Amino acid sequence: MSRPGGRVAILGGGMAGLAAAWRLSEPGWRDRFESITVYQRGWRLGGKGASSRGPHGRIEEHGLHVWLGSYENAFALLRECYAELDRAATDPAAPIHTWDQALIPSDNLAMADRSGDDWSIWPGLFARNDELPGEPHANGRELTVVGFLRRALGLILDFADSVDQRSAGRLVLSSSPQPGPARWIETVQRAVRTTLTTLTNPLPAQAIAAGLFARPLEAIHEALDHERRPEHTRRLWLLLSLLTATIRGLIVDNLITDPRGFRAINDEDYGAWILRHGAHPDVLDFPLVRGLYDMVFGYDDGDYERPAFAAGVAVLLTGIALFGYKGAFFWKMTAGMGDVVIAPIYQALRRRGVEFEFFHRVDALHLDDRHQVIDAITMGRQVRLADGVDHYEPLTRVRGLPVFPDRPLTDQIADGAEISDLESHFGRRDDVQTRVLRRGVDFDHVVLAASVGMVELVAAELIADNPQWRDMTAHLRTVATQAFQLWLRPDESTLGWDRPGVTTSGYVAGFDTWASMPQTLWAEDWPEHDRPHTVAYFCGALRAAWPTSEHNADYVERCREQVHSAAVSYLDHHVGLYLPGAVGEHGFAWHFLSGANGHRGTAALDTQHVSVNIDPSDRYVQSVPGSDKYRLRSDESGYDNLVLAGDWTDSGINAGCIEAAVMSGLQAANALLGRGRYHRIRGFYMP
């Protein structure tokens, strides 16, 4: 890496690029760099975390955005941002002043459970704790394999004890009050307590791996194997089968002593791995397993018949989510993610002196003659700013809150600009200028913070030059996603749902996940006669292969029609599981929709918000088996003035999530600053 100094160009304004800018622009940054500039296609920041405001100030998200309470680095950055903004003093009219007004704990969750052709709801509740995510000066904790074993066994004991006592344990995911303990549950309790005692003793990892507590685990497995599984204990039985298979796998595969940690099993699919270690085949259809795949859109090319999720990442994420959350398992935003996360970070970065060049689409990176550095960057300047406008200001206000609009603010753009497809890779490209940035003139260092789907389009020279780049782009996979939001006038209780704010998963293919989001309605500006009291977000994977030879508006329209048709069918035939009062004899009650204006079916859905995420920059980065070893670290670009940032890099949490993006951005900044990879990186990483 070359000596720090000069100009920094950050290509991409998603969360990874913003995190890199955040660390690079800390106090005193001008002593090190001449300038820091973020280049962003279109008029919004946020990448896959973007949101904007549409008609009536309604929040329109890229998809469903919910943070886990274990996202230490993301929370820490956001808390630093709000503290620095000090809106109470600098912007008292803004209704959100602090981070804990922007995100609030969310306890309710549920899974859709299938028995034959019948579906039911399995409600759950994770108990809150007294900790808070992102606390100043906290370091987080590494999740070791031994630590995972201890906590997983404790979870088994919690479940078994809750059945024994007919009461809610710390984690409640049971179907109903249950009868007294069956003999097999007593066997489980004894075996788990024996195993926990073994783990509590100061035994070396080698002794544990040698099988000193294999017999208690075998006792649990045999008890499960011989149990006839009456319906009232089916869920507990499957959970124990899943957890004991996981624990056995960690021991049998020697992960306790393997220096690679969880990475050692990333070449195998998670479902295949737990079956190999004794899980009953029914576990693959267990709601928690299906929900885990749904959470990471873990389906090859969006095909729900081909699940694909690397086992090591799956086990790590499960451990982080279950055992590492602070405050609450989920935290939900009180407005759009663009409103309460992206806009405040943008405002704080602007105050620090970071520059933003909107309407700049990166088209190509060019190497120097020796193939050692990025020598030039070709960009398409999409619009020309109006006379007298030095830089584009992207924010407007809704109910006093700074937000991104759903289209450019035309008073800042020269007349005649085409603004219909500025955020799309597909379709027209009537740029006003081709701009070429030159090394030593416009930049000295480059942070490539584009999504991996765009990397293979803009980094053709690097891919041709470097076998590691060829391997990375060949083996990392992405998947298209689909989402829609509904605003309904009746409240949830009228529609038959009594758990407001719930997040669910594991349901039918296509729109497997939905979330009740009433906490956002205050921030919208609906007319009184059409004011909604229920807002519901739905999302899932979409079958739309990449790469595609079609790069035109017709392809976009076909995918959009596909998603609309699937959403209408879902509402007519499936949403009744959650909102039975919203479905009648002839299907979904379209007249309940705010803003529907009497339309039905697709025409009514057109009045809501539908997100068809097929653009290469919008596609979700997957963690498929065998791909992990091809990820590049932020400091492994192979070129002297280039660092990498994004949830597609080897950040330690190698999955598509906001925490991975933030960690990668911070690591990219650390590389530019000449610091160690994990300098001020919190918590969990592999190995």
C-alpha positions as CSV (number, residue, x, y, z in Angstrom):
1,M,0.0,0.0,0.0
2,S,1.3,3.4,-1.0
3,R,2.0,6.1,1.7
4,P,-1.2,7.9,2.8
5,G,-1.8,11.4,1.4
6,G,-3.4,13.2,-1.5
7,R,-6.9,12.7,-2.7
8,V,-9.2,9.8,-1.9
9,A,-12.0,8.8,-4.4
10,I,-14.7,6.6,-2.9
11,L,-16.7,4.9,-5.7
12,G,-20.1,4.1,-4.3
13,G,-22.3,5.7,-1.6
14,G,-23.7,2.5,0.0
15,M,-23.1,1.7,3.6
16,A,-19.6,0.3,3.0
17,G,-18.5,3.5,1.2
18,L,-20.0,5.7,3.8
19,A,-18.3,3.7,6.6
20,A,-15.0,4.1,4.9
21,A,-15.6,7.9,4.5
22,W,-16.6,8.0,8.2
23,R,-13.3,6.6,9.5
24,L,-11.1,8.4,6.9
25,S,-12.7,11.8,7.8
26,E,-12.1,11.6,11.6
27,P,-10.7,14.7,13.3
28,G,-7.4,15.7,11.8
29,W,-8.0,14.1,8.5
30,R,-6.9,17.2,6.5
31,D,-3.4,16.7,7.9
32,R,-3.3,13.4,6.0
33,F,-5.5,13.8,2.9
34,E,-6.2,16.7,0.6
35,S,-9.7,15.7,-0.1
36,I,-12.2,12.8,0.3
37,T,-14.9,12.5,-2.4
38,V,-17.8,10.1,-2.7
39,Y,-19.0,9.4,-6.3
40,Q,-22.6,8.2,-6.5
41,R,-24.8,7.1,-9.3
42,G,-28.2,8.9,-9.3
43,W,-29.5,11.2,-6.5
44,R,-29.6,8.9,-3.5
45,L,-27.1,7.4,-1.1
46,G,-27.5,4.1,0.7
47,G,-27.1,1.3,-1.9
48,K,-29.2,-1.7,-0.9
49,G,-30.0,0.3,2.3
50,A,-31.5,3.2,0.4
51,S,-35.0,4.5,1.0
52,S,-36.9,7.6,-0.2
53,R,-40.2,9.3,0.1
54,G,-43.0,9.0,-2.3
55,P,-46.6,10.2,-2.5
56,H,-47.9,11.5,0.9
57,G,-44.4,11.3,2.2
58,R,-44.7,7.5,2.4
59,I,-41.5,5.6,3.1
60,E,-40.4,3.5,0.2
61,E,-37.6,1.0,1.0
62,H,-35.3,-1.0,-1.2
63,G,-36.6,-4.0,0.9
64,L,-37.1,-4.9,4.5
65,H,-34.4,-3.4,6.7
66,V,-34.2,-4.7,10.3
67,W,-31.0,-4.6,12.4
68,L,-29.9,-7.4,14.7
69,G,-29.0,-6.4,18.2
70,S,-25.6,-7.9,17.6
71,Y,-24.5,-5.4,14.9
72,E,-21.9,-3.8,17.1
73,N,-20.0,-1.9,14.4
74,A,-23.1,-0.5,12.6
75,F,-24.6,0.7,15.9
76,A,-21.3,2.2,17.1
77,L,-21.0,4.2,13.8
78,L,-24.6,5.4,14.0
79,R,-24.2,6.4,17.7
80,E,-21.1,8.4,16.9
81,C,-22.9,10.1,14.0
82,Y,-25.9,11.2,16.1
83,A,-23.7,12.4,18.9
84,E,-21.6,14.5,16.5
85,L,-24.7,15.9,14.7
86,D,-26.2,17.0,18.0
87,R,-29.5,17.8,16.4
88,A,-31.0,19.0,19.7
89,A,-28.7,22.0,19.3
90,T,-28.2,22.3,15.6
91,D,-31.6,21.1,14.2
92,P,-34.2,21.2,17.0
93,A,-37.0,21.1,14.4
94,A,-36.0,17.6,13.3
95,P,-38.2,15.1,15.2
96,I,-35.4,12.5,15.7
97,H,-32.4,13.8,17.7
98,T,-30.7,10.6,19.0
99,W,-29.9,7.1,17.9
100,D,-32.3,5.5,20.3
101,Q,-35.1,7.6,18.7
102,A,-34.0,6.4,15.3
103,L,-34.0,2.6,16.2
104,I,-36.1,1.0,18.9
105,P,-36.1,-2.5,20.3
106,S,-38.4,-5.0,18.7
107,D,-39.2,-8.2,20.7
108,N,-41.9,-9.8,18.7
109,L,-41.0,-12.4,16.1
110,A,-42.8,-15.4,14.6
111,M,-42.2,-18.2,12.2
112,A,-44.5,-19.7,9.6
113,D,-44.8,-23.5,10.4
114,R,-45.9,-26.0,7.9
115,S,-47.6,-29.4,8.6
116,G,-48.5,-31.0,5.3
117,D,-50.5,-28.5,3.4
118,D,-51.5,-26.5,6.5
119,W,-49.7,-23.4,7.8
120,S,-49.7,-22.0,11.3
121,I,-48.0,-19.2,13.2
122,W,-45.3,-20.0,15.7
123,P,-44.9,-16.9,17.8
124,G,-41.7,-16.1,19.6
125,L,-40.2,-13.7,22.1
126,F,-36.5,-13.1,22.8
127,A,-36.1,-11.6,26.3
128,R,-34.5,-8.2,26.4
129,N,-31.3,-7.7,28.3
130,D,-29.7,-4.6,30.0
131,E,-27.0,-4.1,27.4
132,L,-27.0,-1.7,24.5
133,P,-25.4,-2.2,21.1
134,G,-22.5,0.0,20.1
135,E,-21.7,1.3,23.5
136,P,-18.6,3.7,23.5
137,H,-15.4,1.9,24.3
138,A,-16.9,-1.5,24.1
139,N,-14.8,-4.1,22.2
140,G,-17.4,-6.8,21.4
141,R,-16.5,-10.4,21.9
142,E,-15.2,-13.1,19.6
143,L,-17.6,-16.0,19.3
144,T,-15.3,-19.0,19.8
145,V,-16.4,-22.5,18.9
146,V,-16.3,-23.5,22.6
147,G,-18.4,-20.4,23.5
148,F,-20.9,-21.4,20.8
149,L,-21.1,-24.9,22.3
150,R,-21.7,-23.7,25.8
151,R,-24.4,-21.3,24.7
152,A,-26.1,-23.8,22.4
153,L,-26.3,-26.3,25.2
154,G,-27.7,-23.6,27.4
155,L,-30.4,-22.9,24.8
156,I,-31.3,-26.6,24.8
157,L,-31.6,-26.6,28.5
158,D,-33.8,-23.4,28.4
159,F,-36.2,-25.1,26.0
160,A,-36.3,-28.4,27.9
161,D,-36.8,-26.6,31.2
162,S,-39.6,-24.4,29.8
163,V,-41.5,-27.6,28.7
164,D,-40.8,-29.1,32.1
165,Q,-42.2,-26.1,34.0
166,R,-45.0,-25.3,31.6
167,S,-43.8,-21.7,31.5
168,A,-42.0,-19.3,29.3
169,G,-38.2,-19.6,29.5
170,R,-35.7,-17.0,28.4
171,L,-36.5,-17.8,24.8
172,V,-40.1,-18.6,24.0
173,L,-40.7,-20.3,20.7
174,S,-43.2,-23.0,21.9
175,S,-46.6,-23.6,20.3
176,S,-48.8,-23.8,23.4
177,P,-48.8,-24.8,27.1
178,Q,-47.5,-28.3,27.2
179,P,-48.1,-31.3,29.4
180,G,-45.5,-32.5,32.0
181,P,-42.1,-33.7,30.9
182,A,-41.9,-36.8,28.8
183,R,-39.1,-39.3,29.8
184,W,-37.1,-38.3,26.7
185,I,-37.1,-34.6,27.9
186,E,-35.8,-35.7,31.3
187,T,-33.0,-37.6,29.5
188,V,-32.1,-34.4,27.6
189,Q,-32.0,-32.4,30.7
190,R,-29.6,-34.7,32.5
191,A,-27.4,-35.1,29.5
192,V,-27.2,-31.3,28.8
193,R,-26.3,-30.5,32.4
194,T,-23.5,-33.1,32.4
195,T,-22.2,-31.7,29.2
196,L,-22.3,-28.1,30.5
197,T,-20.3,-29.2,33.5
198,T,-17.7,-30.6,31.2
199,L,-17.5,-27.4,29.3
200,T,-17.3,-25.3,32.5
201,N,-14.3,-27.2,33.7
202,P,-10.9,-25.8,32.5
203,L,-10.3,-28.6,30.1
204,P,-8.1,-28.0,27.0
205,A,-9.8,-27.8,23.7
206,Q,-8.0,-30.9,22.6
207,A,-9.6,-32.9,25.4
208,I,-13.0,-31.6,24.5
209,A,-12.4,-32.5,20.8
210,A,-11.3,-36.0,21.8
211,G,-14.8,-36.7,23.0
212,L,-14.9,-36.4,26.7
213,F,-18.5,-35.3,26.5
214,A,-19.5,-37.3,23.4
215,R,-21.5,-39.8,25.5
216,P,-23.9,-37.2,26.9
217,L,-24.5,-35.9,23.4
218,E,-25.1,-39.5,22.2
219,A,-27.7,-39.9,25.0
220,I,-29.5,-36.9,23.7
221,H,-29.4,-38.1,20.2
222,E,-30.6,-41.6,21.1
223,A,-33.5,-40.1,23.1
224,L,-34.5,-38.0,20.2
225,D,-34.1,-40.9,17.7
226,H,-36.5,-43.1,19.6
227,E,-39.1,-40.6,20.5
228,R,-42.3,-40.8,18.6
229,R,-42.7,-37.1,18.6
230,P,-46.3,-36.4,19.7
231,E,-47.5,-33.2,18.0
232,H,-47.4,-31.1,21.2
233,T,-43.6,-31.6,21.4
234,R,-42.8,-31.7,17.7
235,R,-41.2,-28.2,17.6
236,L,-39.1,-28.8,20.6
237,W,-38.0,-32.2,19.3
238,L,-36.9,-30.7,16.0
239,L,-35.1,-27.9,17.7
240,L,-33.2,-30.3,19.9
241,S,-32.4,-32.4,16.9
242,L,-31.0,-29.4,15.1
243,L,-28.9,-28.1,18.0
244,T,-27.5,-31.5,19.0
245,A,-26.5,-32.1,15.3
246,T,-24.8,-28.7,15.3
247,I,-22.9,-29.4,18.5
248,R,-21.9,-32.9,17.3
249,G,-20.7,-31.4,14.0
250,L,-18.5,-28.8,15.7
251,I,-16.8,-31.6,17.7
252,V,-16.6,-34.3,15.0
253,D,-15.2,-31.9,12.4
254,N,-12.6,-30.7,14.9
255,L,-13.6,-27.1,14.7
256,I,-12.6,-26.5,18.3
257,T,-8.9,-27.0,17.4
258,D,-9.0,-26.1,13.7
259,P,-7.3,-22.6,13.3
260,R,-9.8,-21.8,10.5
261,G,-12.7,-21.9,13.0
262,F,-16.1,-21.9,11.4
263,R,-14.5,-21.3,8.0
264,A,-13.4,-24.9,7.9
265,I,-16.9,-26.1,6.9
266,N,-17.8,-23.3,4.4
267,D,-17.4,-25.6,1.4
268,E,-20.5,-27.5,2.6
269,D,-24.1,-26.5,2.5
270,Y,-25.6,-25.9,6.0
271,G,-28.5,-28.3,5.5
272,A,-26.3,-31.1,4.2
273,W,-23.9,-30.5,7.1
274,I,-26.5,-30.8,9.8
275,L,-27.9,-34.0,8.2
276,R,-24.4,-35.4,8.0
277,H,-24.2,-35.0,11.8
278,G,-27.4,-36.7,12.7
279,A,-30.2,-34.2,12.3
280,H,-33.5,-35.8,11.3
281,P,-34.5,-35.0,7.7
282,D,-37.6,-33.2,9.0
283,V,-35.2,-30.5,10.4
284,L,-34.6,-29.2,6.9
285,D,-38.3,-28.0,6.9
286,F,-38.1,-26.8,10.5
287,P,-39.2,-23.1,10.6
288,L,-35.9,-21.9,12.1
289,V,-33.9,-23.5,9.4
290,R,-36.1,-22.2,6.6
291,G,-36.1,-18.8,8.2
292,L,-32.3,-18.8,8.3
293,Y,-32.1,-19.4,4.6
294,D,-34.8,-16.8,4.0
295,M,-32.9,-14.2,6.0
296,V,-29.9,-14.5,3.6
297,F,-31.9,-15.2,0.5
298,G,-30.0,-18.5,0.4
299,Y,-31.4,-19.9,-2.8
300,D,-29.5,-20.6,-6.0
301,D,-30.7,-18.0,-8.6
302,G,-33.7,-17.4,-6.4
303,D,-34.9,-21.0,-6.9
304,Y,-36.4,-22.1,-3.5
305,E,-35.9,-25.8,-4.5
306,R,-32.1,-25.2,-4.5
307,P,-31.1,-23.9,-1.1
308,A,-27.5,-22.8,-0.8
309,F,-25.9,-21.4,2.3
310,A,-22.3,-22.1,3.5
311,A,-22.4,-24.0,6.8
312,G,-19.7,-22.1,8.6
313,V,-21.3,-18.7,7.9
314,A,-24.7,-20.2,8.9
315,V,-23.4,-21.4,12.3
316,L,-21.5,-18.2,12.9
317,L,-24.5,-16.0,12.1
318,T,-26.8,-18.1,14.2
319,G,-24.5,-17.8,17.1
320,I,-24.1,-14.1,16.7
321,A,-27.9,-13.6,16.4
322,L,-28.9,-15.8,19.3
323,F,-26.1,-15.3,21.7
324,G,-24.7,-11.9,20.9
325,Y,-27.6,-9.5,20.8
326,K,-27.7,-6.5,23.1
327,G,-30.9,-4.9,24.3
328,A,-33.2,-6.8,21.9
329,F,-32.9,-9.4,19.3
330,F,-34.2,-7.0,16.6
331,W,-34.1,-3.2,16.4
332,K,-36.4,-1.5,14.0
333,M,-36.1,1.9,12.4
334,T,-38.8,4.5,13.3
335,A,-38.7,5.9,9.8
336,G,-37.0,4.9,6.6
337,M,-33.4,3.7,6.6
338,G,-32.6,6.5,4.3
339,D,-34.1,8.9,6.8
340,V,-32.6,7.7,10.1
341,V,-29.3,6.1,9.0
342,I,-28.1,7.3,5.6
343,A,-29.2,11.0,5.8
344,P,-27.7,11.7,9.2
345,I,-24.4,10.1,8.1
346,Y,-24.4,12.2,4.9
347,Q,-25.1,15.4,6.9
348,A,-22.3,14.6,9.4
349,L,-19.8,13.8,6.6
350,R,-20.7,17.0,4.8
351,R,-19.9,19.0,8.0
352,R,-16.6,17.2,8.2
353,G,-15.8,18.4,4.7
354,V,-16.3,15.2,2.7
355,E,-17.4,16.0,-0.8
356,F,-20.2,14.2,-2.7
357,E,-20.5,14.0,-6.5
358,F,-24.0,12.8,-7.3
359,F,-25.1,11.7,-10.8
360,H,-21.7,10.1,-11.5
361,R,-21.9,6.5,-12.7
362,V,-18.6,4.6,-12.7
363,D,-18.1,2.8,-16.0
364,A,-14.5,1.5,-15.9
365,L,-11.3,1.4,-13.9
366,H,-8.1,1.6,-15.9
367,L,-4.6,0.2,-15.0
368,D,-1.3,1.9,-15.6
369,D,1.1,0.5,-18.1
370,R,2.8,-1.6,-15.4
371,H,-0.5,-2.9,-14.1
372,Q,0.4,-1.8,-10.5
373,V,-2.1,1.0,-9.8
374,I,-5.4,2.4,-10.9
375,D,-4.4,5.2,-13.3
376,A,-7.8,6.5,-14.5
377,I,-11.5,6.1,-13.9
378,T,-14.1,6.6,-16.6
379,M,-17.5,8.0,-15.4
380,G,-20.7,9.0,-17.0
381,R,-22.0,12.3,-15.7
382,Q,-25.7,11.8,-15.9
383,V,-27.1,15.3,-15.6
384,R,-25.8,18.9,-15.5
385,L,-26.6,21.0,-12.5
386,A,-28.5,24.2,-12.9
387,D,-26.7,27.5,-13.2
388,G,-25.5,28.7,-9.9
389,V,-25.7,25.2,-8.2
390,D,-22.2,24.2,-7.1
391,H,-23.1,20.9,-5.7
392,Y,-26.3,18.9,-5.5
393,E,-28.0,18.8,-2.2
394,P,-30.0,15.6,-2.1
395,L,-32.2,16.0,1.0
396,T,-35.7,17.5,1.5
397,R,-37.9,17.4,4.6
398,V,-41.1,15.5,5.5
399,R,-42.7,16.3,8.8
400,G,-39.4,18.1,9.7
401,L,-37.2,15.1,9.1
402,P,-34.4,15.3,6.5
403,V,-35.1,12.6,3.9
404,F,-34.2,11.5,0.3
405,P,-37.0,12.1,-2.2
406,D,-38.1,9.4,-4.7
407,R,-36.7,11.5,-7.6
408,P,-34.1,14.2,-8.1
409,L,-34.9,17.7,-6.9
410,T,-35.4,19.3,-10.3
411,D,-34.8,22.9,-9.2
412,Q,-31.1,21.9,-8.9
413,I,-30.8,20.3,-12.3
414,A,-30.5,22.0,-15.7
415,D,-33.7,22.0,-17.8
416,G,-34.2,19.1,-20.2
417,A,-32.3,16.4,-18.1
418,E,-33.6,12.9,-18.5
419,I,-34.1,11.6,-15.0
420,S,-36.3,8.5,-15.5
421,D,-33.6,5.8,-15.1
422,L,-30.6,7.4,-13.4
423,E,-30.4,4.6,-10.8
424,S,-30.7,1.7,-13.3
425,H,-28.0,-0.2,-15.2
426,F,-30.6,-1.1,-17.8
427,G,-32.1,1.1,-20.4
428,R,-31.1,4.5,-21.8
429,R,-27.8,6.3,-21.0
430,D,-28.1,9.8,-22.3
431,D,-25.2,11.1,-20.3
432,V,-24.3,14.8,-20.6
433,Q,-20.6,14.1,-20.3
434,T,-18.0,11.3,-20.2
435,R,-15.7,12.3,-17.4
436,V,-12.2,10.7,-16.9
437,L,-10.6,11.0,-13.5
438,R,-6.8,11.0,-13.6
439,R,-4.4,9.7,-11.0
440,G,-2.3,12.5,-9.5
441,V,-4.9,15.1,-10.6
442,D,-8.3,13.9,-9.4
443,F,-7.3,11.1,-7.1
444,D,-4.4,9.3,-5.5
445,H,-6.3,6.5,-3.7
446,V,-9.4,4.6,-4.7
447,V,-11.9,2.9,-2.5
448,L,-14.0,0.6,-4.7
449,A,-17.3,0.4,-2.8
450,A,-19.6,-0.7,-5.6
451,S,-21.6,-3.9,-5.2
452,V,-20.0,-7.1,-6.5
453,G,-22.6,-7.2,-9.3
454,M,-21.2,-3.9,-10.6
455,V,-17.6,-4.9,-9.9
456,E,-17.6,-7.4,-12.8
457,L,-18.9,-4.7,-15.1
458,V,-16.6,-1.8,-14.1
459,A,-13.4,-3.8,-13.4
460,A,-12.9,-5.7,-16.6
461,E,-9.3,-4.7,-16.9
462,L,-8.5,-5.9,-13.4
463,I,-10.4,-9.2,-13.9
464,A,-8.4,-9.8,-17.1
465,D,-5.2,-9.0,-15.4
466,N,-5.5,-10.7,-12.1
467,P,-6.5,-14.4,-11.5
468,Q,-7.7,-13.6,-8.0
469,W,-10.2,-11.1,-9.4
470,R,-11.3,-13.7,-12.0
471,D,-11.9,-16.3,-9.3
472,M,-13.8,-13.8,-7.1
473,T,-16.2,-12.7,-9.7
474,A,-16.6,-16.3,-11.0
475,H,-17.5,-17.8,-7.6
476,L,-19.3,-15.1,-5.7
477,R,-23.0,-15.3,-6.3
478,T,-25.8,-12.7,-6.1
479,V,-29.6,-13.1,-6.2
480,A,-32.3,-10.8,-7.2
481,T,-34.9,-9.9,-4.6
482,Q,-38.5,-8.6,-4.6
483,A,-40.4,-6.6,-2.1
484,F,-43.7,-4.7,-1.7
485,Q,-45.3,-2.5,0.9
486,L,-48.9,-2.1,1.7
487,W,-50.7,0.7,3.6
488,L,-54.2,-0.3,4.9
489,R,-56.8,1.9,6.6
490,P,-57.9,-0.7,9.2
491,D,-55.7,-1.3,12.2
492,E,-54.0,-4.7,12.6
493,S,-56.4,-5.9,15.3
494,T,-59.3,-5.3,13.0
495,L,-57.5,-7.3,10.3
496,G,-57.1,-10.2,12.8
497,W,-53.5,-9.7,13.9
498,D,-52.7,-9.1,17.6
499,R,-48.8,-8.8,17.6
500,P,-48.0,-5.4,16.3
501,G,-44.4,-4.9,15.2
502,V,-43.8,-8.5,14.6
503,T,-41.2,-9.8,12.1
504,T,-41.9,-13.2,10.5
505,S,-40.2,-15.6,8.1
506,G,-40.3,-19.1,6.8
507,Y,-43.5,-18.7,4.7
508,V,-44.2,-19.5,1.1
509,A,-41.6,-19.0,-1.6
510,G,-41.3,-15.6,-3.1
511,F,-42.5,-13.5,-0.2
512,D,-41.4,-15.6,2.7
513,T,-40.8,-12.7,5.1
514,W,-43.1,-10.0,6.3
515,A,-42.9,-7.3,9.0
516,S,-45.5,-5.2,10.7
517,M,-44.1,-1.7,10.7
518,P,-46.6,0.6,12.5
519,Q,-43.8,2.5,14.2
520,T,-43.1,4.3,10.9
521,L,-46.5,5.7,10.2
522,W,-46.0,8.9,12.3
523,A,-43.3,10.0,9.9
524,E,-45.6,9.9,6.8
525,D,-48.0,12.6,5.7
526,W,-51.3,11.0,4.6
527,P,-54.5,13.0,4.2
528,E,-56.9,12.4,7.1
529,H,-59.6,10.7,5.0
530,D,-57.2,8.1,3.7
531,R,-54.9,7.7,6.6
532,P,-53.5,4.1,7.1
533,H,-53.3,2.4,10.4
534,T,-51.5,-0.7,9.2
535,V,-48.3,-0.9,7.1
536,A,-46.9,-4.2,6.1
537,Y,-43.6,-5.0,4.3
538,F,-43.1,-8.3,2.4
539,C,-39.9,-9.6,0.7
540,G,-38.2,-12.6,-0.7
541,A,-35.8,-14.0,-3.4
542,L,-36.7,-13.5,-7.1
543,R,-35.8,-15.9,-9.9
544,A,-33.9,-13.6,-12.3
545,A,-30.6,-15.0,-13.4
546,W,-27.4,-13.0,-13.6
547,P,-25.5,-12.4,-15.8
548,T,-28.1,-11.7,-18.5
549,S,-27.7,-10.7,-22.1
550,E,-30.7,-8.4,-21.8
551,H,-29.8,-4.9,-20.8
552,N,-32.8,-3.0,-21.8
553,A,-36.1,-1.6,-20.6
554,D,-38.1,-4.6,-21.9
555,Y,-36.2,-6.9,-19.5
556,V,-37.0,-4.6,-16.6
557,E,-40.7,-4.4,-17.5
558,R,-40.9,-8.3,-17.8
559,C,-39.4,-8.7,-14.4
560,R,-41.7,-6.0,-13.0
561,E,-44.8,-7.8,-14.4
562,Q,-43.5,-11.1,-12.9
563,V,-43.2,-9.5,-9.4
564,H,-46.6,-7.8,-9.6
565,S,-48.3,-11.0,-10.7
566,A,-46.7,-12.9,-7.8
567,A,-47.6,-10.3,-5.3
568,V,-51.2,-10.2,-6.3
569,S,-51.4,-14.0,-6.1
570,Y,-49.7,-13.9,-2.7
571,L,-52.3,-11.4,-1.4
572,D,-55.2,-13.3,-2.8
573,H,-54.1,-16.7,-1.5
574,H,-51.6,-16.5,1.3
575,V,-51.7,-13.2,3.3
576,G,-54.7,-14.5,5.2
577,L,-52.4,-16.5,7.4
578,Y,-51.3,-13.2,9.0
579,L,-54.2,-10.8,8.2
580,P,-57.4,-13.0,7.9
581,G,-59.6,-9.9,8.0
582,A,-57.9,-8.6,4.8
583,V,-59.2,-11.6,2.8
584,G,-62.7,-12.3,1.7
585,E,-64.6,-14.7,-0.5
586,H,-63.1,-13.2,-3.6
587,G,-59.6,-12.8,-2.4
588,F,-57.7,-9.8,-1.0
589,A,-59.8,-6.8,0.2
590,W,-58.3,-4.3,-2.2
591,H,-60.6,-1.5,-1.0
592,F,-58.8,-1.5,2.4
593,L,-55.7,0.0,0.7
594,S,-54.9,3.6,1.3
595,G,-54.4,5.4,-2.0
596,A,-56.0,2.6,-4.1
597,N,-58.7,4.9,-5.4
598,G,-61.1,2.1,-6.2
599,H,-58.6,0.0,-8.1
600,R,-58.3,-3.8,-7.7
601,G,-55.6,-6.3,-8.4
602,T,-52.4,-5.2,-10.2
603,A,-53.9,-1.7,-10.6
604,A,-54.4,-1.4,-6.9
605,L,-50.9,-2.7,-6.2
606,D,-49.5,-0.1,-8.5
607,T,-50.7,2.5,-6.0
608,Q,-48.6,0.9,-3.3
609,H,-44.8,0.4,-3.4
610,V,-43.1,-2.5,-5.2
611,S,-39.4,-3.0,-5.4
612,V,-37.9,-5.2,-8.2
613,N,-34.2,-5.5,-7.4
614,I,-32.7,-6.9,-10.5
615,D,-30.1,-4.2,-11.1
616,P,-26.5,-5.6,-10.6
617,S,-26.0,-3.0,-7.9
618,D,-29.2,-4.1,-6.1
619,R,-28.7,-7.8,-6.1
620,Y,-28.1,-9.4,-2.7
621,V,-24.6,-10.9,-2.2
622,Q,-25.0,-14.6,-1.2
623,S,-22.8,-16.9,1.0
624,V,-23.0,-20.0,-1.1
625,P,-20.9,-23.1,-0.3
626,G,-17.4,-23.0,-1.7
627,S,-17.4,-19.2,-2.3
628,D,-15.9,-17.9,0.9
629,K,-12.3,-18.7,0.0
630,Y,-12.5,-16.5,-3.1
631,R,-13.4,-13.3,-1.3
632,L,-10.7,-10.7,-1.2
633,R,-10.0,-8.7,1.9
634,S,-10.2,-4.9,1.8
635,D,-6.4,-4.7,1.6
636,E,-6.0,-7.5,-1.0
637,S,-6.9,-5.8,-4.2
638,G,-3.4,-6.5,-5.6
639,Y,-3.0,-2.8,-6.7
640,D,-1.1,-0.2,-4.8
641,N,-3.7,2.6,-4.7
642,L,-6.9,0.5,-4.5
643,V,-8.7,-0.8,-1.4
644,L,-12.0,-2.7,-1.4
645,A,-15.2,-2.1,0.6
646,G,-18.5,-4.0,0.5
647,D,-20.4,-7.0,2.0
648,W,-18.8,-9.1,-0.8
649,T,-15.3,-8.7,0.7
650,D,-13.7,-11.0,3.3
651,S,-14.7,-8.9,6.3
652,G,-15.0,-11.7,8.8
653,I,-18.8,-11.8,8.7
654,N,-19.1,-12.9,5.1
655,A,-22.8,-12.4,4.5
656,G,-25.0,-9.8,3.0
657,C,-25.8,-7.5,5.9
658,I,-25.3,-4.0,7.1
659,E,-22.8,-5.1,9.7
660,A,-20.6,-6.8,7.1
661,A,-20.7,-3.6,4.9
662,V,-19.7,-1.4,7.8
663,M,-16.9,-3.7,8.9
664,S,-15.6,-3.8,5.4
665,G,-15.7,-0.1,5.0
666,L,-13.8,0.4,8.3
667,Q,-11.2,-2.1,7.2
668,A,-10.7,-0.4,3.9
669,A,-10.1,2.9,5.8
670,N,-7.7,1.1,8.1
671,A,-5.7,-0.1,5.1
672,L,-5.5,3.4,3.7
673,L,-4.5,4.8,7.0
674,G,-1.7,2.2,7.5
675,R,-3.4,0.6,10.4
676,G,-4.0,-3.1,11.2
677,R,-7.0,-4.8,9.7
678,Y,-8.9,-5.1,12.9
679,H,-8.0,-1.7,14.3
680,R,-11.1,-0.5,16.2
681,I,-13.2,-3.3,14.7
682,R,-15.6,-4.7,17.2
683,G,-16.8,-8.2,18.0
684,F,-17.2,-11.2,15.9
685,Y,-15.1,-12.2,13.0
686,M,-13.6,-15.4,11.5
687,P,-11.4,-17.1,12.4
